[in-house]
Amino acid sequence: MPSPRGLIAGPGDRGHILRSFRWILRSILLSVIVSLGTLPVTAACFGRVSLVGVLTNIAVVPATGAGMILGTLALGADLVLPVLGASYAAAGGLLLHWTIRFSEFSASLPFASLETSRFGLWEAIPWYGAIGLATHWRDRRMAARFLALFLAGLNTLVFLPAGPDPSRGVLRVSMIDVGQGDAILVEFPGGETLLVDTGPLTLTGDAGKKIVAPFLRRKGIGSLDMLLITHPDADHCGGAASIIRSFPVRRVIESDAGGQTAVYASYHAAALARGSPLSLACRGERLGALECARVYVLWPGPRRTAAAQSSRRASSNNASIVFKLVYGHVSFLFTGDAERDSETGLIRSFGSFLGSTVLKVAHHGSDSGTSQEFLDAVRPAVALVSVGLHNRFGHPSPSLLGRLGAAGARVLRTDREGAIVLATDGRSVREIPWR
């Protein structure tokens, strides 16, 4: 019969357990310290900080390290015994798969992260002063220094005079890099905001939620005066539901495009739930009560016949809202996905009024639009192309690029430059570097 002593942990076992417990506590403390130390940089650079990262890292970091070790063993063993190498690789793959799933689960928890888009690096001064004070409170000399840093940081935030507002008298147009889709933010000198389209909704993600919303928050925008959906294709309105759920929108403007889709119905439902009024764009309408700028709707025309609406082609691209924004002597022409049928109608109806400083090239640079006749009417100095890198459609079309070059337009593309930000004082246009 085994001795009772054999069933009870002895002093050596208890010491081992205590050392293991202390090691776990030190690991947690180290993870907390590292997270606190990098938190201001994360908050300022990424606009969001994780509230579950410290606990998640306790499991993820060792699992990632073990996965790397198994991967290295797999490479070595494969040279000697491929079966053994494959076993190591399979074990490592399972471990890394678990790591990804666990991280995704942690990120999906309520309050898993905190939005910090308005946190600037100035706020980091009192933060580090407080951390230093908390960790050196026993050393009077060091504690006094960190207290001085903490107080100096607070005083800087409170009493530092605000510099001149760089946006005063300036209109900004930002073409957001959403891949193969459109999303453009217009910031008017009077503070009003207009978002044109919201990026695509695909199997890999919602551009409205992942790209456009963080971009707006980063700029300190908490609401939108107007959200204009040029037409109901998913690469233009895919992120609309997420935007409407995330920001108060005073007015949603859309095209009479017909061809209702699930994405179209989704943002309609979101607008209804949030109380955002929906209205159809009307040719000849002037959007918004803007003091400094004018926005004219040029297309589509009056409500089309049922036969025209039955054609998907007629009810989507050629029903895109086309509008012209005028600020001083500078103008922008936004064309959605308008194709040559629309361009013919625009030339016939507006002629020389189409002339604009900046042209948002239609349909991501497809050769189905931006004809030579249309370019002759617009005569742009700058052409903006929203297009995905290495997209399967081959956009922008080489022939279109040739036409733009021959017209003397400077071509700016999101697949090469990322987001494109233009600013104008009403006299000239300049590109704002942001990298």
C-alpha positions, 0 to 999 in steps of 0.5 A: 500500500503506498505511503500517504506521503507519496500522495502528497506533494513534498517540499521539493514538489511544492518548491517547483510549483511555486517557482512555476507560479512565480515564472507565470506571474513574471511573464504576465508582469513583463507582458503588461509592462511591454504593453504599457510602454508601447501603448502610446505609440500604438494609440498614436500610429494605429488609432486603436489599442487592444484591451485583451492583448496582454492576456492573449499574448500569454498564450499566443507568444509561447505558441508562436515560438513553439510553432517556429521551432517545429517549422525549423525541425521540419526543415531539418528533418525533411532532409533526413526523413521526410515522414518525420519532417512532414509530422513536424510541419503538420504539428506546427501547422495545427499550432499556428492555426490554433494561434490564428483562431484564438487571436481572432476569437479574442479580437471579436470579444466585446470591448476587445479594443479601444478606438484612439484615433485622436490620441497624439504623441503629446499625450505620451509625455504625461503617460511615460511620466506616470509610468516612471513615477509608478515604477520608481516611487521608492527612489526619491530622486528618480520619482521627483524627475518623473513627477516633473515630467508628468506635470510638464506634460499635463501643462503642455497639453492644457496650456500649449496654444493651438496653432493656426487651423491649416484647413481654414479656407482649404477644400480637401479631397481624399481618394481613400485606397480601398483596392478595387473600388471607390471611396472619396472624402470631401472636406469643405472649408466650412467644416461640412463633409461629403463621403462619395461611395464606401469601398467594396464588400468582398469575401476578404472584408468590409472596406467600410469597416476596415478602411474608410471608418478608421480613416474618418476617425483618424481625421477626427470626423465624428459624423457625415453631412452627406453620404453619396452612393454613386450606384449600387454595385458592391465595389462602391456601396459595399461598406455603406452599411458599416459607415451608416452604423458607425457614424451619424449621417444627415443625408444619404443620396443615391442613384435611381439605379434599380437592380436592388442587391443584398448590399443595397438592401443592407445599407437601406436597412441601416439608414432606416434603423439610424434615422438617416434620410434617403433621397434620389439625386436629381439632375440640376440639383445643387447639393447641400447648403454650402457657403464656399463651394457648389456641388451640381448633380449632372447625371442621371437624368429623369427617372428612366423607363421600366425597360431601361431599368430592366437592363442591369448595364443601364441600371448600374454603371450608366446610372452612376451619379455624376456631379461637379464640385466648384470651389473658386477657380478650381473644379472637380468632376466625379463620375462614378462608373459612368460609361460612354452612353452616359458621357454622350448624354453629358456632353450633349447636355452640358458641353463646356460646363464639364470642363474641370481641373480634376477628373475622377476617372470612371470605372477604375480606369476601364476602357468602357469610359473616359472616351476621347470626346469626353476628355476633350470636353473635360480637359483635366489637369489631374486625373484620379484613378481608384484601382486595386493593385494587380486587379484581375480586370487589367485596370487601368486600361493602357489605351485609357492611360494613353488618352490621359497622357495625350490630354496632358493630365497628371495621372494619380493612382491608388494602386501605386500611391495609396491614398491620394489627398488633394487640397485647394484654396480655390486658386490652385490644387496641390497634392498633400504628401502623407507618407 
